Amino acid sequence: TLTASTEAGRRYGLLSLAQMLHGAFAEAKFLFPARGQITDAPRYGWRGCHLDVSRHFWSFEQVCRVVDLLAWHKFNLFHWHLTDDEGWRAEILAFPALTQAGAHRGDDLVGMLPQLGDGPARSGGFYTQDQMRAVVAHAGGLGIEVMPEIETPGHAACVMAALPFLVDPDEPPLSYFPVQGYPNNSWNPAIPETFTVLETIIDELSLIFPSRYFHIGGDEVARNAWLESPKARVLMQREGLSGTFELQSWFLTRIKAMLSQRDKVLVGWNEVAHGGGVPPEDTLLMAWESPEVGIELAKQGYD
């Protein structure tokens, strides 16, 4: 007899039953219990898995298989890391160059570096909007919420290569290098088109991903980013900002306002708190650097 108070609980109960049956068939030593009672409930409300499809592209079929495996292990959130320096994987109808030019790399592409074993040959790929909707529907049927991630303001070398109008033409092309070595790889807060492009991207993805959570990255911006951009220096003087991280905080606060208008919660890596940080209300941060960072962010009021 299987009882549950919610549809999700019923699903997890059936999974427990399936796992026991799987064990009974897979191992001769396993005996299905003739009697007994199992009382089970989730220990954590957020049981997520993060998949980076930018550094190494995973096919649509592979992503769906990952979702199946998450469901088998009773995960309930799929964190889909769709963009990074190495590739832009989400079709954006308003800016087809993001996937035409930004979804592939190799030695034949000037300025783009093969990484993590993909080799020198041209490689990559992207997901159409119909494919992303299909992943969301497939995951939803298994009780899994899908949270998209697009990296801002750093980790955007593929964006700068695909949309060169987002680059300050007077900024030296090798003015800063983040830890991965991609030069000038960040969205520039002083380019007005930066925010119109991002707003369009957020709108298109919001129609595909109903989750309230929208991950905007926010990690590993070079400590001297934008400091040699004349447009950025004018903006910093006008807004009374000092240094890269205060400018980053100003940038992310604008992005948070865009998301709030669309009833989305800003999710980001722990560096979102740098430079003063965005307001803690409706901001969820992930402490990837250490547990101690997470404790400190919680003390500051961040979820």
C-alpha distance (Angstrom), angle and dihedral (degrees) to the residues before:
residue distance angle dihedral
T1 . . .
L2 3.80 . .
T3 3.79 118.9 .
A4 3.79 128.5 178.4
S5 3.78 137.0 168.9
T6 3.83 95.5 -142.3
E7 3.78 138.9 28.6
A8 3.82 88.8 -110.2
G9 3.80 90.2 53.7
R10 3.79 90.2 50.7
R11 3.81 89.6 52.1
Y12 3.81 92.5 50.2
G13 3.79 90.8 47.4
L14 3.79 90.7 53.2
L15 3.80 89.0 48.6
S16 3.81 90.7 53.1
L17 3.80 88.9 51.1
A18 3.81 90.8 48.0
Q19 3.81 91.4 49.5
M20 3.81 91.3 52.4
L21 3.80 91.5 48.6
H22 3.80 89.5 47.6
G23 3.80 89.2 53.1
A24 3.80 91.5 47.8
F25 3.80 91.4 54.9
A26 3.80 96.3 38.6
E27 3.81 99.2 49.1
A28 3.79 125.2 38.0
K29 3.82 90.4 -154.1
F30 3.80 92.5 61.6
L31 3.80 114.0 96.9
F32 3.77 118.4 -165.4
P33 3.82 105.8 -125.0
A34 3.78 113.0 -105.3
R35 3.78 90.7 -160.8
G36 3.75 137.6 15.4
Q37 3.75 143.2 86.7
I38 3.79 131.3 -107.6
T39 3.80 118.7 -157.0
D40 3.79 110.6 -172.6
A41 3.79 137.6 170.5
P42 3.82 134.3 160.7
R43 3.79 114.8 -86.5
Y44 3.82 92.1 -156.4
G45 3.78 129.4 33.7
W46 3.82 92.4 -148.2
R47 3.81 111.6 55.5
G48 3.77 102.8 166.7
C49 3.77 140.7 170.1
H50 3.81 123.7 -159.5
L51 3.82 119.3 -147.0
D52 3.82 120.4 -171.9
V53 3.81 107.9 -154.1
S54 3.79 93.7 167.2
R55 3.80 101.1 71.1
H56 3.80 89.5 42.1
F57 3.78 120.2 15.7
W58 3.81 118.1 -128.3
S59 3.80 117.8 -160.7
F60 3.79 121.4 -117.6
E61 3.82 89.4 -107.4
Q62 3.82 91.6 51.2
V63 3.80 91.5 50.6
C64 3.80 90.7 52.0
R65 3.80 88.9 50.3
V66 3.80 90.4 52.1
V67 3.81 88.3 53.2
D68 3.83 89.6 52.2
L69 3.80 90.7 52.8
L70 3.80 91.6 48.6
A71 3.80 90.1 52.9
W72 3.82 90.9 50.4
H73 3.79 89.0 56.0
K74 3.83 93.0 44.6
F75 3.79 97.3 -112.2
N76 3.79 113.6 157.7
L77 3.82 105.0 -167.6
F78 3.80 130.6 56.7
H79 3.83 112.9 -162.5
W80 3.83 104.6 -158.0
H81 3.84 110.5 -161.3
L82 3.81 97.4 -157.9
T83 3.81 103.0 169.9
D84 3.79 140.9 35.4
D85 3.80 139.2 138.6
E86 3.79 91.3 -68.9
G87 3.77 100.3 52.2
W88 3.82 149.6 -8.3
R89 3.80 108.9 -135.1
A90 3.83 105.6 177.3
E91 3.80 120.9 86.7
I92 3.81 109.8 -124.7
L93 3.80 110.5 -170.7
A94 3.81 94.8 -156.9
F95 3.81 92.7 53.4
P96 3.83 109.6 33.6
A97 3.82 90.3 168.4
L98 3.81 88.9 73.5
T99 3.80 89.3 72.8
Q100 3.81 99.3 23.0
A101 3.81 92.6 57.2
G102 3.80 104.0 9.6
A103 3.80 102.7 50.8
H104 3.82 98.8 66.2
R105 3.75 135.9 55.5
G106 3.79 142.4 173.2
D107 3.78 141.7 120.9
D108 3.80 90.3 -61.2
L109 3.81 90.6 64.6
V110 3.78 113.8 79.0
G111 3.79 112.5 -125.9
M112 3.79 96.4 6.4
L113 3.81 118.8 110.7
P114 3.80 127.7 -152.2
Q115 3.78 109.1 -126.8
L116 3.78 143.1 -176.4
G117 3.78 98.1 20.9
D118 3.80 99.7 -51.5
G119 3.81 89.0 124.1
P120 3.79 131.0 -141.8
A121 3.81 97.0 -64.0
R122 3.78 121.8 100.2
S123 3.80 108.8 -86.9
G124 3.76 140.7 165.0
G125 3.77 142.5 79.3
F126 3.80 141.3 -167.5
Y127 3.79 143.0 -134.8
T128 3.78 121.9 -107.7
Q129 3.77 117.7 -132.7
D130 3.81 89.2 -108.5
Q131 3.82 89.8 54.2
M132 3.80 91.9 49.9
R133 3.80 90.1 49.9
A134 3.80 88.8 50.1
V135 3.82 91.4 53.0
V136 3.82 90.1 49.6
A137 3.82 91.3 49.4
H138 3.81 93.4 45.6
A139 3.80 91.7 48.4
G140 3.80 92.5 45.2
G141 3.78 90.7 55.0
L142 3.80 87.7 56.8
G143 3.81 95.0 47.3
I144 3.81 95.2 -102.1
E145 3.80 124.6 133.2
V146 3.82 117.1 -147.6
M147 3.81 118.8 -140.6
P148 3.82 116.3 -169.4
E149 3.80 122.7 -145.9
I150 3.79 126.0 -156.3
E151 3.79 114.7 177.8
T152 3.81 118.5 -119.2
P153 2.94 141.1 -157.0
G154 3.82 95.3 -7.7
H155 3.80 131.6 30.3
A156 3.82 90.0 53.0
A157 3.83 104.8 120.7
C158 3.80 90.5 125.3
V159 3.82 90.4 54.4
M160 3.79 93.4 51.0
A161 3.82 89.8 49.2
A162 3.82 92.8 48.6
L163 3.83 98.6 40.4
P164 3.82 107.0 32.9
F165 3.82 92.1 171.7
L166 3.82 85.6 77.2
V167 3.81 91.1 66.4
D168 3.84 122.6 92.1
P169 3.83 100.4 -120.4
D170 3.80 90.9 -149.9
E171 3.80 95.3 53.6
P172 3.83 112.2 100.5
P173 3.83 108.1 -108.6
L174 3.82 92.4 -126.8
S175 3.78 99.7 39.0
Y176 3.82 97.4 126.1
F177 3.80 139.5 10.5
P178 3.84 125.0 -158.9
V179 3.78 120.9 -148.5
Q180 3.83 93.7 -83.9
G181 3.81 91.0 55.5
Y182 3.81 101.5 -118.0
P183 3.84 106.6 140.6
N184 3.82 119.8 -130.0
N185 3.80 92.6 -5.3
S186 3.83 101.3 157.2
W187 3.80 134.9 96.5
N188 3.82 104.7 -107.1
P189 3.84 111.6 -125.9
A190 3.82 90.4 -155.0
I191 3.82 95.1 62.0
P192 3.83 107.0 88.8
E193 3.80 91.7 -152.0
T194 3.81 89.0 61.7
F195 3.78 90.3 75.9
T196 3.81 97.0 40.9
V197 3.81 89.9 52.2
L198 3.81 93.0 46.6
E199 3.79 92.1 46.6
T200 3.80 90.1 53.1
I201 3.81 91.4 48.0
I202 3.81 91.7 49.0
D203 3.81 90.8 49.4
E204 3.80 93.8 50.5
L205 3.80 94.0 46.2
S206 3.81 92.6 44.3
L207 3.81 88.6 61.4
I208 3.81 89.1 55.1
F209 3.81 101.3 39.2
P210 3.83 113.0 49.3
S211 3.82 92.6 -174.6
R212 3.81 114.8 119.5
Y213 3.79 87.6 -136.9
F214 3.81 118.3 87.7
H215 3.81 117.5 177.3
I216 3.81 115.0 -148.3
G217 3.82 100.4 178.4
G218 3.80 108.2 -135.3
D219 3.80 97.6 179.1
E220 3.80 136.4 126.7
V221 3.79 101.2 7.5
A222 3.80 108.5 169.6
R223 3.80 112.3 -101.7
N224 3.82 91.9 -123.0
A225 3.80 98.2 40.0
W226 3.83 115.9 148.0
L227 3.82 94.3 0.9
E228 3.81 91.3 119.9
S229 3.79 94.3 44.4
P230 3.83 108.6 106.3
K231 3.80 91.0 -154.1
A232 3.80 91.2 51.6
R233 3.80 92.0 49.0
V234 3.80 90.5 53.2
L235 3.82 90.1 49.9
M236 3.81 92.7 48.4
Q237 3.79 91.8 50.7
R238 3.79 92.0 47.5
E239 3.83 93.8 48.7
G240 3.81 96.2 37.9
L241 3.79 93.7 -117.5
S242 3.78 125.0 158.2
G243 3.78 120.7 -154.8
T244 3.76 137.0 -20.8
F245 3.78 99.4 -61.2
E246 3.79 96.3 51.6
L247 3.80 87.4 51.5
Q248 3.79 89.7 47.8
S249 3.80 90.0 51.8
W250 3.82 90.4 50.4
F251 3.81 89.1 50.9
L252 3.80 94.9 48.6
T253 3.80 92.4 46.5
R254 3.82 87.8 59.9
I255 3.80 90.4 48.9
K256 3.81 90.0 49.9
A257 3.81 89.7 53.3
M258 3.82 89.8 53.4
L259 3.79 90.9 51.3
S260 3.80 93.8 45.3
Q261 3.80 89.9 54.6
R262 3.81 87.2 57.2
D263 3.82 93.6 46.1
K264 3.81 91.6 -108.7
V265 3.80 127.6 141.8
L266 3.80 114.3 -132.1
V267 3.79 111.5 -124.5
G268 3.79 120.7 -172.7
W269 3.78 146.9 151.4
N270 3.79 118.4 -85.1
E271 3.84 95.1 -92.1
V272 3.81 88.1 73.3
A273 3.82 84.3 84.9
H274 3.81 92.4 60.3
G275 3.78 121.3 107.1
G276 3.77 94.4 25.3
G277 3.78 93.5 -45.8
V278 3.78 133.1 -131.9
P279 3.83 116.8 -68.1
P280 3.84 111.2 -76.0
E281 3.81 93.6 -130.7
D282 3.82 110.2 105.3
T283 3.80 90.6 -3.3
L284 3.80 119.9 124.3
L285 3.80 116.7 -167.7
M286 3.79 129.4 -166.6
A287 3.80 116.0 -146.0
W288 3.78 102.5 -146.2
E289 3.82 96.7 160.9
S290 3.81 100.6 60.7
P291 3.82 143.1 -29.3
E292 3.80 88.8 -109.4
V293 3.81 89.9 61.9
G294 3.81 89.2 55.3
I295 3.79 91.6 51.5
E296 3.80 91.3 50.8
L297 3.83 92.3 48.7
A298 3.81 90.1 51.0
K299 3.80 89.3 53.1
Q300 3.80 88.1 53.8
G301 3.81 89.5 56.3
Y302 3.81 100.9 -101.4
D303 3.77 121.0 140.4
